[in-house]
Amino acid sequence: RALGDAEARHVEARSVGEQAEKAVDAARQRLQASSPEGIEVRSQLAVLEERLKELQLHAQRDARKLEQLEAEATRLRGDREAVEKELEGFAEQARRPSPFTPEQ
């Protein structure tokens, strides 16, 4: 029975200790939040977070633009190949002897 009572007191003491640690942490956070340095740090953090969002947005826009430009470059390469084939055909026709004589 004494062992059971001791265990109960131990569990209760541990619980009270954990509650005290939480209270100290909360008080520490309130103190840091209310200090001028804490305010400055939070302000700087907010500015940096906003800048990060802006950079991420620009990166997304740049990625979309890059995809568009790569697609356009692919299309233009295809167009160039088609024109080159057409020119080769014209050059081949120009190399063939004409079926007509100069008198015709």
PyMOL commands that place a pseudoatom at each C-alpha (Angstrom):
pseudoatom trace, name=CA, resn=ARG, resi=1, chain=A, elem=C, hetatm=0, pos=[0.000, 0.000, 0.000]
pseudoatom trace, name=CA, resn=ALA, resi=2, chain=A, elem=C, hetatm=0, pos=[2.818, 2.422, 0.831]
pseudoatom trace, name=CA, resn=LEU, resi=3, chain=A, elem=C, hetatm=0, pos=[4.394, 1.603, -2.535]
pseudoatom trace, name=CA, resn=GLY, resi=4, chain=A, elem=C, hetatm=0, pos=[1.129, 2.401, -4.306]
pseudoatom trace, name=CA, resn=ASP, resi=5, chain=A, elem=C, hetatm=0, pos=[0.863, 5.717, -2.463]
pseudoatom trace, name=CA, resn=ALA, resi=6, chain=A, elem=C, hetatm=0, pos=[4.448, 6.571, -3.391]
pseudoatom trace, name=CA, resn=GLU, resi=7, chain=A, elem=C, hetatm=0, pos=[3.788, 5.774, -7.051]
pseudoatom trace, name=CA, resn=ALA, resi=8, chain=A, elem=C, hetatm=0, pos=[0.667, 7.945, -7.018]
pseudoatom trace, name=CA, resn=ARG, resi=9, chain=A, elem=C, hetatm=0, pos=[2.628, 10.833, -5.475]
pseudoatom trace, name=CA, resn=HIS, resi=10, chain=A, elem=C, hetatm=0, pos=[5.367, 10.306, -8.081]
pseudoatom trace, name=CA, resn=VAL, resi=11, chain=A, elem=C, hetatm=0, pos=[2.853, 10.451, -10.954]
pseudoatom trace, name=CA, resn=GLU, resi=12, chain=A, elem=C, hetatm=0, pos=[1.247, 13.548, -9.448]
pseudoatom trace, name=CA, resn=ALA, resi=13, chain=A, elem=C, hetatm=0, pos=[4.638, 15.213, -8.968]
pseudoatom trace, name=CA, resn=ARG, resi=14, chain=A, elem=C, hetatm=0, pos=[5.591, 14.442, -12.562]
pseudoatom trace, name=CA, resn=SER, resi=15, chain=A, elem=C, hetatm=0, pos=[2.311, 15.935, -13.782]
pseudoatom trace, name=CA, resn=VAL, resi=16, chain=A, elem=C, hetatm=0, pos=[2.796, 19.063, -11.678]
pseudoatom trace, name=CA, resn=GLY, resi=17, chain=A, elem=C, hetatm=0, pos=[6.366, 19.345, -12.972]
pseudoatom trace, name=CA, resn=GLU, resi=18, chain=A, elem=C, hetatm=0, pos=[5.218, 19.096, -16.594]
pseudoatom trace, name=CA, resn=GLN, resi=19, chain=A, elem=C, hetatm=0, pos=[2.559, 21.727, -15.979]
pseudoatom trace, name=CA, resn=ALA, resi=20, chain=A, elem=C, hetatm=0, pos=[5.171, 23.991, -14.401]
pseudoatom trace, name=CA, resn=GLU, resi=21, chain=A, elem=C, hetatm=0, pos=[7.489, 23.548, -17.397]
pseudoatom trace, name=CA, resn=LYS, resi=22, chain=A, elem=C, hetatm=0, pos=[4.653, 24.456, -19.742]
pseudoatom trace, name=CA, resn=ALA, resi=23, chain=A, elem=C, hetatm=0, pos=[3.849, 27.531, -17.659]
pseudoatom trace, name=CA, resn=VAL, resi=24, chain=A, elem=C, hetatm=0, pos=[7.504, 28.611, -17.703]
pseudoatom trace, name=CA, resn=ASP, resi=25, chain=A, elem=C, hetatm=0, pos=[7.677, 28.120, -21.486]
pseudoatom trace, name=CA, resn=ALA, resi=26, chain=A, elem=C, hetatm=0, pos=[4.484, 30.134, -21.959]
pseudoatom trace, name=CA, resn=ALA, resi=27, chain=A, elem=C, hetatm=0, pos=[5.788, 32.912, -19.711]
pseudoatom trace, name=CA, resn=ARG, resi=28, chain=A, elem=C, hetatm=0, pos=[9.097, 32.923, -21.589]
pseudoatom trace, name=CA, resn=GLN, resi=29, chain=A, elem=C, hetatm=0, pos=[7.272, 33.217, -24.908]
pseudoatom trace, name=CA, resn=ARG, resi=30, chain=A, elem=C, hetatm=0, pos=[5.121, 36.078, -23.596]
pseudoatom trace, name=CA, resn=LEU, resi=31, chain=A, elem=C, hetatm=0, pos=[8.225, 37.835, -22.318]
pseudoatom trace, name=CA, resn=GLN, resi=32, chain=A, elem=C, hetatm=0, pos=[10.021, 37.423, -25.635]
pseudoatom trace, name=CA, resn=ALA, resi=33, chain=A, elem=C, hetatm=0, pos=[6.940, 38.547, -27.523]
pseudoatom trace, name=CA, resn=SER, resi=34, chain=A, elem=C, hetatm=0, pos=[6.613, 41.681, -25.437]
pseudoatom trace, name=CA, resn=SER, resi=35, chain=A, elem=C, hetatm=0, pos=[10.267, 42.687, -25.589]
pseudoatom trace, name=CA, resn=PRO, resi=36, chain=A, elem=C, hetatm=0, pos=[11.409, 45.197, -28.237]
pseudoatom trace, name=CA, resn=GLU, resi=37, chain=A, elem=C, hetatm=0, pos=[13.870, 42.657, -29.603]
pseudoatom trace, name=CA, resn=GLY, resi=38, chain=A, elem=C, hetatm=0, pos=[11.066, 40.131, -29.978]
pseudoatom trace, name=CA, resn=ILE, resi=39, chain=A, elem=C, hetatm=0, pos=[8.970, 42.681, -31.816]
pseudoatom trace, name=CA, resn=GLU, resi=40, chain=A, elem=C, hetatm=0, pos=[11.888, 43.530, -34.116]
pseudoatom trace, name=CA, resn=VAL, resi=41, chain=A, elem=C, hetatm=0, pos=[12.598, 39.868, -34.787]
pseudoatom trace, name=CA, resn=ARG, resi=42, chain=A, elem=C, hetatm=0, pos=[8.935, 39.183, -35.568]
pseudoatom trace, name=CA, resn=SER, resi=43, chain=A, elem=C, hetatm=0, pos=[8.873, 42.199, -37.873]
pseudoatom trace, name=CA, resn=GLN, resi=44, chain=A, elem=C, hetatm=0, pos=[11.995, 41.043, -39.698]
pseudoatom trace, name=CA, resn=LEU, resi=45, chain=A, elem=C, hetatm=0, pos=[10.576, 37.542, -39.921]
pseudoatom trace, name=CA, resn=ALA, resi=46, chain=A, elem=C, hetatm=0, pos=[7.344, 38.878, -41.425]
pseudoatom trace, name=CA, resn=VAL, resi=47, chain=A, elem=C, hetatm=0, pos=[9.322, 40.890, -43.998]
pseudoatom trace, name=CA, resn=LEU, resi=48, chain=A, elem=C, hetatm=0, pos=[11.453, 37.869, -44.883]
pseudoatom trace, name=CA, resn=GLU, resi=49, chain=A, elem=C, hetatm=0, pos=[8.410, 35.613, -45.169]
pseudoatom trace, name=CA, resn=GLU, resi=50, chain=A, elem=C, hetatm=0, pos=[6.754, 38.139, -47.499]
pseudoatom trace, name=CA, resn=ARG, resi=51, chain=A, elem=C, hetatm=0, pos=[9.934, 38.358, -49.575]
pseudoatom trace, name=CA, resn=LEU, resi=52, chain=A, elem=C, hetatm=0, pos=[10.073, 34.557, -49.755]
pseudoatom trace, name=CA, resn=LYS, resi=53, chain=A, elem=C, hetatm=0, pos=[6.487, 34.466, -51.034]
pseudoatom trace, name=CA, resn=GLU, resi=54, chain=A, elem=C, hetatm=0, pos=[7.362, 37.075, -53.669]
pseudoatom trace, name=CA, resn=LEU, resi=55, chain=A, elem=C, hetatm=0, pos=[10.425, 35.105, -54.766]
pseudoatom trace, name=CA, resn=GLN, resi=56, chain=A, elem=C, hetatm=0, pos=[8.408, 31.898, -54.973]
pseudoatom trace, name=CA, resn=LEU, resi=57, chain=A, elem=C, hetatm=0, pos=[5.775, 33.670, -57.063]
pseudoatom trace, name=CA, resn=HIS, resi=58, chain=A, elem=C, hetatm=0, pos=[8.453, 35.049, -59.404]
pseudoatom trace, name=CA, resn=ALA, resi=59, chain=A, elem=C, hetatm=0, pos=[10.024, 31.593, -59.659]
pseudoatom trace, name=CA, resn=GLN, resi=60, chain=A, elem=C, hetatm=0, pos=[6.654, 30.104, -60.630]
pseudoatom trace, name=CA, resn=ARG, resi=61, chain=A, elem=C, hetatm=0, pos=[6.112, 32.823, -63.242]
pseudoatom trace, name=CA, resn=ASP, resi=62, chain=A, elem=C, hetatm=0, pos=[9.627, 32.310, -64.597]
pseudoatom trace, name=CA, resn=ALA, resi=63, chain=A, elem=C, hetatm=0, pos=[9.054, 28.551, -64.806]
pseudoatom trace, name=CA, resn=ARG, resi=64, chain=A, elem=C, hetatm=0, pos=[5.812, 29.071, -66.755]
pseudoatom trace, name=CA, resn=LYS, resi=65, chain=A, elem=C, hetatm=0, pos=[7.520, 31.561, -69.083]
pseudoatom trace, name=CA, resn=LEU, resi=66, chain=A, elem=C, hetatm=0, pos=[10.406, 29.141, -69.623]
pseudoatom trace, name=CA, resn=GLU, resi=67, chain=A, elem=C, hetatm=0, pos=[7.950, 26.375, -70.549]
pseudoatom trace, name=CA, resn=GLN, resi=68, chain=A, elem=C, hetatm=0, pos=[6.234, 28.708, -73.023]
pseudoatom trace, name=CA, resn=LEU, resi=69, chain=A, elem=C, hetatm=0, pos=[9.538, 29.747, -74.565]
pseudoatom trace, name=CA, resn=GLU, resi=70, chain=A, elem=C, hetatm=0, pos=[10.733, 26.144, -74.845]
pseudoatom trace, name=CA, resn=ALA, resi=71, chain=A, elem=C, hetatm=0, pos=[7.463, 25.174, -76.546]
pseudoatom trace, name=CA, resn=GLU, resi=72, chain=A, elem=C, hetatm=0, pos=[7.829, 28.119, -78.939]
pseudoatom trace, name=CA, resn=ALA, resi=73, chain=A, elem=C, hetatm=0, pos=[11.443, 27.148, -79.682]
pseudoatom trace, name=CA, resn=THR, resi=74, chain=A, elem=C, hetatm=0, pos=[10.353, 23.567, -80.417]
pseudoatom trace, name=CA, resn=ARG, resi=75, chain=A, elem=C, hetatm=0, pos=[7.634, 24.823, -82.758]
pseudoatom trace, name=CA, resn=LEU, resi=76, chain=A, elem=C, hetatm=0, pos=[10.064, 27.146, -84.531]
pseudoatom trace, name=CA, resn=ARG, resi=77, chain=A, elem=C, hetatm=0, pos=[12.613, 24.342, -84.968]
pseudoatom trace, name=CA, resn=GLY, resi=78, chain=A, elem=C, hetatm=0, pos=[9.887, 22.247, -86.568]
pseudoatom trace, name=CA, resn=ASP, resi=79, chain=A, elem=C, hetatm=0, pos=[8.968, 25.128, -88.871]
pseudoatom trace, name=CA, resn=ARG, resi=80, chain=A, elem=C, hetatm=0, pos=[12.631, 25.590, -89.803]
pseudoatom trace, name=CA, resn=GLU, resi=81, chain=A, elem=C, hetatm=0, pos=[13.008, 21.892, -90.635]
pseudoatom trace, name=CA, resn=ALA, resi=82, chain=A, elem=C, hetatm=0, pos=[9.917, 22.043, -92.852]
pseudoatom trace, name=CA, resn=VAL, resi=83, chain=A, elem=C, hetatm=0, pos=[11.253, 25.104, -94.685]
pseudoatom trace, name=CA, resn=GLU, resi=84, chain=A, elem=C, hetatm=0, pos=[14.676, 23.475, -95.108]
pseudoatom trace, name=CA, resn=LYS, resi=85, chain=A, elem=C, hetatm=0, pos=[13.060, 20.370, -96.630]
pseudoatom trace, name=CA, resn=GLU, resi=86, chain=A, elem=C, hetatm=0, pos=[11.036, 22.549, -98.955]
pseudoatom trace, name=CA, resn=LEU, resi=87, chain=A, elem=C, hetatm=0, pos=[14.190, 24.416, -100.002]
pseudoatom trace, name=CA, resn=GLU, resi=88, chain=A, elem=C, hetatm=0, pos=[15.977, 21.116, -100.611]
pseudoatom trace, name=CA, resn=GLY, resi=89, chain=A, elem=C, hetatm=0, pos=[13.104, 20.116, -102.863]
pseudoatom trace, name=CA, resn=PHE, resi=90, chain=A, elem=C, hetatm=0, pos=[13.365, 23.366, -104.785]
pseudoatom trace, name=CA, resn=ALA, resi=91, chain=A, elem=C, hetatm=0, pos=[17.147, 22.958, -105.085]
pseudoatom trace, name=CA, resn=GLU, resi=92, chain=A, elem=C, hetatm=0, pos=[16.683, 19.406, -106.379]
pseudoatom trace, name=CA, resn=GLN, resi=93, chain=A, elem=C, hetatm=0, pos=[14.203, 20.640, -108.968]
pseudoatom trace, name=CA, resn=ALA, resi=94, chain=A, elem=C, hetatm=0, pos=[16.605, 23.392, -110.010]
pseudoatom trace, name=CA, resn=ARG, resi=95, chain=A, elem=C, hetatm=0, pos=[19.423, 20.864, -110.547]
pseudoatom trace, name=CA, resn=ARG, resi=96, chain=A, elem=C, hetatm=0, pos=[17.324, 18.706, -112.875]
pseudoatom trace, name=CA, resn=PRO, resi=97, chain=A, elem=C, hetatm=0, pos=[17.639, 19.459, -116.557]
pseudoatom trace, name=CA, resn=SER, resi=98, chain=A, elem=C, hetatm=0, pos=[14.680, 21.281, -117.934]
pseudoatom trace, name=CA, resn=PRO, resi=99, chain=A, elem=C, hetatm=0, pos=[12.488, 19.195, -120.232]
pseudoatom trace, name=CA, resn=PHE, resi=100, chain=A, elem=C, hetatm=0, pos=[12.145, 22.243, -122.440]
pseudoatom trace, name=CA, resn=THR, resi=101, chain=A, elem=C, hetatm=0, pos=[14.762, 23.422, -124.872]
pseudoatom trace, name=CA, resn=PRO, resi=102, chain=A, elem=C, hetatm=0, pos=[15.675, 27.081, -125.010]
pseudoatom trace, name=CA, resn=GLU, resi=103, chain=A, elem=C, hetatm=0, pos=[13.819, 27.325, -128.320]
pseudoatom trace, name=CA, resn=GLN, resi=104, chain=A, elem=C, hetatm=0, pos=[10.574, 26.174, -126.777]
for i in range(1, 104): cmd.bond("trace and resi %d" % i, "trace and resi %d" % (i + 1))
show_as sticks, trace
zoom trace
